[in-house]
Structures are given as C-alpha cells and as structure tokens.
Amino acid sequence: MTSPPAAANHMDASIWSCEQVSDWLKVNGLGQYADYLCNIHRLDGQRLLNLTRNNLIEPPLAIGIFEDLNKLLAAINWLKEEQVTMKVVDEYPEIPQKGAKSEQGVDHDSMETQNLNFGDFVALNIASPSPGVVNPFPSEKWKTMLSWMFCALCMSVSACCVVYVNDVKPPIDPLPDVILDNEGERVEWAFQLSEYIGIVQMIIFVAILIVHKHRFIAARRGFFLCGVLYIYRSITMLVTNLPVPSKRIQCAPITDGTWTELFSRMVSVMAGLGLKLSGRAMCGDYVFSGHTTILLVTYLMIVEYSPPGFWLLRCIMRTLTFTGVMLILIAHEHYTLDIILAYYVTTRLFWIYHDMAQHPQLKRQSNNNYLSRAFWFRLFMYFEQNVGGVVPNEYEWPFRCLGDGTELLSVLCWTDISRFGR
C-alpha cells in the first residue's frame, strides 16, 4: 500500500503561503517543482487545492512528465481528503479517531465502515483508495475491437478503389523510371518472395503481441495505423492512376460493370488481403505501394514492442524489410516513386502517432497543438485518452489454462523475459 503523502503541517491548507506550499512539495518528493510553481507561478494553498489535471498539463504550468504529474495529483487529492477530515473532526469531536477504542473496548480501526448519526448528518468512515493504484495502461478490449472494425472498414474502402482503378487504368506504356529502366528485365518470382517476407514479419509481430502484457493497446494502435494508411492510399490511387510499370505484368480482366461483379471482385481482394499469392493480380493501385506499407508497419511495430535486448531480431527485421522493398522493384510491380511515398507516409504517421500517444500535451486539442488538426485526431483521442505515457515493454504468459509458462517463454527468448521493460 502507498502511504499518504505528507503535509507541511496540519493547519488549513487553503491559507498556506507560497513558502508553505514549497515546503509541502519538498516533503512529498516534488521539490524539483518548488521553485517553478511557488516562486515563478506564485502558487499558494488555495490555488494548490483548486488545481486540476488540465491545469497541470496545459500552459502555463505544462508539466510534461507523466510520473510526476500523477504523483502531484495524488498528493493534492490526499491533501484535500485530509482537509475534509479535519473539518469533520473539528465540527464533531466526538467522532472516534484513528486508533481509538470505545468504552466497550471496540477497536474503531477494525471497523471498515461506520455510520455515525448526528441529527441529519451522517459521517461515513470509508477507507480512501491509495494513489497510484489506477492502471495507467488499461486493456480496454472494446476499443481494440472498434479499432479492428475501423481497419476492416478502411480496408473495404481500399478494396473498392482497387477494383475501380483496375478497370480504368490508362492503356499506355510504362512511365520512365530511373531505377526500373536500369535494373534489367522483370523478375516475376521476386514479388511473391516479397509477399512471403511480409507474411513472416506479420507472424513474428503477432507472436510478440500475444506475449506482450499490453497487447490490446499495441494491437489497436496497429489496426488504427493500418486503417488510416488504407484511407490515404485509397485517396492517392483514385486521384492519380498510373499505367502499369511493366508490359509483362498480367492484370485481372476488367469487370462487366454490374454491382454483382464489382462486389464479388471486392470480396476476393479483401479475402486475399491484397496479395497476389491469392491469385488476383490487380493493377492501377500504384500510388502509393501497399506492400511497402505493410512491410514497414510490421517492422516498426516489431521494433517498438519487442524487448530492447533483441537487437539481433531487429537487425534481421531491418534486413528483411529492405530486401522485401528491393524485391518489389526487381519485380517491376511498383514505380520507385510509389516506394518513396509509402516510406514517407508510413514512417511519419507511425512516429507522429506514437509521439502524440506518449506526451500528454499532444493529447489536448488547442490552437498551439497543430497535430490536433489531423482528421483522425478525435478517434486517436478516444483510443489513447486513458493510456498514460510510454507503454512499457513487459511480457507475460497469456495461456493461464496451460500453467505458468514464464520459464518456457524465457527459454524461447533465450533470456529472462520478465526483466525486460522500457
């Protein structure tokens, strides 16, 4: 149990001076903010009691360290509770105090709840929850399900666009490309190998996700990022429809234009996850490369949520990702421009999202937070509003019905998995 924060003294905190607030901060392990809050911002007792989380997050105070922010809020809450208790005791001194016993020898501390009637007044002596017991990284499984539904919806929109652009692709020769024009003939098997690499990376990420303690947070971030990228890609392929990069590419035949045929083609694209291994070779969806996007997303998620000591795994994933992208170019399945745009959009979205999720100041919609102007900001806030800072890389054995698999997990990972944390 966490002990209640200490107070500077037991007088009424609402009449504390700035110096007394400074002493209170130092006693409670927050002395690093004493000069900042008390000397610069002239924080006295009354203002201290009126502080809220928003006051501390937003300018001019803008306390950006999540652990210190929670610690200060917990100390303020304890102080408020102490003030209420003092007022009740002053008004009703006959209320038994902590550690006191009644005339019959009953220890009042052993009573979890006391109902003490004083006319119309009822005092409830209920134990206050200790600060810090609130989980800063709640699973919120329903949000993960909603994030998956969002990703599925965006994927269906992208599939519709793929079917459309395949029917309206321009029947002209491939555009000039410095890389494609100088690397020789198209190697057909290279693209299939690139898709196999993407599947391997996906399997590795799912394996990490299963044993990650905060798997639901990581999963809904992955679903959300893929959904937003699907939307971006749908827009770009609609507004810029490029010809096929190679004359040797065999595209799926054009549909007859009926709703039944279009819907059937869309379902087949979704069922095959857009992979040519599924037997559907759609063309026209070039700007930007979806295969490069998936390779990068899985790589970035593996790096972000794998143990920091797994440097070998990260090196292997980096090599596989680079190889997969090069194989796409060798197969002449995308222009070099598609690859560059996919890299830029995917990495920037991933980095911006995680930067926003890890800093409380960036979770506030304000004129000073330009990132809050993104069209997906409100949905981002819904998914991340209860996540407190950087998600630690902690792991656990998820299959409780099979017993404690910590030792097995440590053997599989070649080290003590329980010691890893960000």
ChimeraX attribute file (.defattr): number of C-alpha atoms within 10 A of each C-alpha:
attribute: neighborCount
match mode: 1-to-1
recipient: residues
	/A:1	8
	/A:2	9
	/A:3	7
	/A:4	17
	/A:5	21
	/A:6	16
	/A:7	21
	/A:8	17
	/A:9	11
	/A:10	11
	/A:11	11
	/A:12	14
	/A:13	23
	/A:14	15
	/A:15	13
	/A:16	20
	/A:17	16
	/A:18	22
	/A:19	17
	/A:20	19
	/A:21	25
	/A:22	26
	/A:23	18
	/A:24	24
	/A:25	25
	/A:26	17
	/A:27	14
	/A:28	16
	/A:29	15
	/A:30	17
	/A:31	15
	/A:32	12
	/A:33	16
	/A:34	20
	/A:35	16
	/A:36	14
	/A:37	19
	/A:38	20
	/A:39	14
	/A:40	9
	/A:41	13
	/A:42	16
	/A:43	23
	/A:44	21
	/A:45	20
	/A:46	16
	/A:47	15
	/A:48	19
	/A:49	16
	/A:50	11
	/A:51	15
	/A:52	12
	/A:53	12
	/A:54	13
	/A:55	13
	/A:56	17
	/A:57	21
	/A:58	16
	/A:59	11
	/A:60	9
	/A:61	13
	/A:62	14
	/A:63	19
	/A:64	17
	/A:65	14
	/A:66	17
	/A:67	12
	/A:68	15
	/A:69	17
	/A:70	16
	/A:71	17
	/A:72	22
	/A:73	17
	/A:74	17
	/A:75	21
	/A:76	20
	/A:77	18
	/A:78	20
	/A:79	21
	/A:80	17
	/A:81	12
	/A:82	17
	/A:83	18
	/A:84	13
	/A:85	13
	/A:86	16
	/A:87	12
	/A:88	13
	/A:89	14
	/A:90	11
	/A:91	10
	/A:92	12
	/A:93	11
	/A:94	8
	/A:95	17
	/A:96	17
	/A:97	11
	/A:98	10
	/A:99	9
	/A:100	13
	/A:101	14
	/A:102	9
	/A:103	7
	/A:104	6
	/A:105	8
	/A:106	11
	/A:107	14
	/A:108	17
	/A:109	15
	/A:110	10
	/A:111	10
	/A:112	10
	/A:113	13
	/A:114	15
	/A:115	11
	/A:116	13
	/A:117	11
	/A:118	10
	/A:119	6
	/A:120	5
	/A:121	9
	/A:122	11
	/A:123	14
	/A:124	12
	/A:125	17
	/A:126	11
	/A:127	8
	/A:128	9
	/A:129	12
	/A:130	14
	/A:131	18
	/A:132	14
	/A:133	9
	/A:134	9
	/A:135	10
	/A:136	15
	/A:137	18
	/A:138	13
	/A:139	18
	/A:140	14
	/A:141	14
	/A:142	11
	/A:143	16
	/A:144	22
	/A:145	15
	/A:146	15
	/A:147	24
	/A:148	20
	/A:149	15
	/A:150	19
	/A:151	23
	/A:152	18
	/A:153	15
	/A:154	22
	/A:155	23
	/A:156	19
	/A:157	18
	/A:158	27
	/A:159	24
	/A:160	19
	/A:161	20
	/A:162	24
	/A:163	23
	/A:164	23
	/A:165	23
	/A:166	20
	/A:167	18
	/A:168	13
	/A:169	17
	/A:170	14
	/A:171	9
	/A:172	10
	/A:173	12
	/A:174	14
	/A:175	14
	/A:176	10
	/A:177	12
	/A:178	10
	/A:179	14
	/A:180	21
	/A:181	12
	/A:182	8
	/A:183	11
	/A:184	10
	/A:185	13
	/A:186	19
	/A:187	14
	/A:188	16
	/A:189	11
	/A:190	19
	/A:191	25
	/A:192	17
	/A:193	17
	/A:194	24
	/A:195	22
	/A:196	15
	/A:197	19
	/A:198	25
	/A:199	15
	/A:200	16
	/A:201	23
	/A:202	19
	/A:203	13
	/A:204	16
	/A:205	20
	/A:206	17
	/A:207	12
	/A:208	18
	/A:209	21
	/A:210	17
	/A:211	17
	/A:212	22
	/A:213	20
	/A:214	20
	/A:215	21
	/A:216	21
	/A:217	22
	/A:218	19
	/A:219	21
	/A:220	25
	/A:221	23
	/A:222	20
	/A:223	20
	/A:224	26
	/A:225	19
	/A:226	24
	/A:227	24
	/A:228	19
	/A:229	26
	/A:230	23
	/A:231	17
	/A:232	16
	/A:233	24
	/A:234	23
	/A:235	16
	/A:236	16
	/A:237	21
	/A:238	18
	/A:239	10
	/A:240	15
	/A:241	18
	/A:242	23
	/A:243	20
	/A:244	25
	/A:245	25
	/A:246	18
	/A:247	12
	/A:248	11
	/A:249	16
	/A:250	12
	/A:251	14
	/A:252	15
	/A:253	12
	/A:254	16
	/A:255	16
	/A:256	10
	/A:257	10
	/A:258	9
	/A:259	10
	/A:260	11
	/A:261	13
	/A:262	17
	/A:263	14
	/A:264	13
	/A:265	21
	/A:266	22
	/A:267	15
	/A:268	16
	/A:269	25
	/A:270	17
	/A:271	12
	/A:272	14
	/A:273	13
	/A:274	21
	/A:275	19
	/A:276	14
	/A:277	14
	/A:278	12
	/A:279	12
	/A:280	17
	/A:281	16
	/A:282	23
	/A:283	26
	/A:284	25
	/A:285	29
	/A:286	25
	/A:287	25
	/A:288	27
	/A:289	24
	/A:290	20
	/A:291	22
	/A:292	26
	/A:293	25
	/A:294	21
	/A:295	28
	/A:296	25
	/A:297	25
	/A:298	23
	/A:299	23
	/A:300	21
	/A:301	21
	/A:302	22
	/A:303	19
	/A:304	16
	/A:305	21
	/A:306	22
	/A:307	23
	/A:308	14
	/A:309	12
	/A:310	13
	/A:311	12
	/A:312	9
	/A:313	16
	/A:314	19
	/A:315	12
	/A:316	12
	/A:317	23
	/A:318	17
	/A:319	12
	/A:320	19
	/A:321	24
	/A:322	15
	/A:323	15
	/A:324	25
	/A:325	25
	/A:326	18
	/A:327	21
	/A:328	25
	/A:329	22
	/A:330	21
	/A:331	22
	/A:332	27
	/A:333	24
	/A:334	27
	/A:335	26
	/A:336	21
	/A:337	15
	/A:338	18
	/A:339	22
	/A:340	14
	/A:341	15
	/A:342	23
	/A:343	19
	/A:344	11
	/A:345	15
	/A:346	21
	/A:347	15
	/A:348	11
	/A:349	15
	/A:350	19
	/A:351	12
	/A:352	11
	/A:353	19
	/A:354	15
	/A:355	15
	/A:356	20
	/A:357	24
	/A:358	19
	/A:359	17
	/A:360	22
	/A:361	21
	/A:362	21
	/A:363	21
	/A:364	19
	/A:365	15
	/A:366	13
	/A:367	9
	/A:368	11
	/A:369	12
	/A:370	10
	/A:371	18
	/A:372	19
	/A:373	12
	/A:374	9
	/A:375	10
	/A:376	12
	/A:377	17
	/A:378	14
	/A:379	13
	/A:380	20
	/A:381	18
	/A:382	10
	/A:383	20
	/A:384	21
	/A:385	13
	/A:386	15
	/A:387	19
	/A:388	18
	/A:389	20
	/A:390	15
	/A:391	20
	/A:392	15
	/A:393	19
	/A:394	19
	/A:395	24
	/A:396	17
	/A:397	18
	/A:398	15
	/A:399	11
	/A:400	9
	/A:401	6
	/A:402	8
	/A:403	9
	/A:404	13
	/A:405	14
	/A:406	16
	/A:407	14
	/A:408	13
	/A:409	18
	/A:410	14
	/A:411	12
	/A:412	11
	/A:413	12
	/A:414	10
	/A:415	14
	/A:416	14
	/A:417	21
	/A:418	14
	/A:419	10
	/A:420	15
	/A:421	14
	/A:422	12
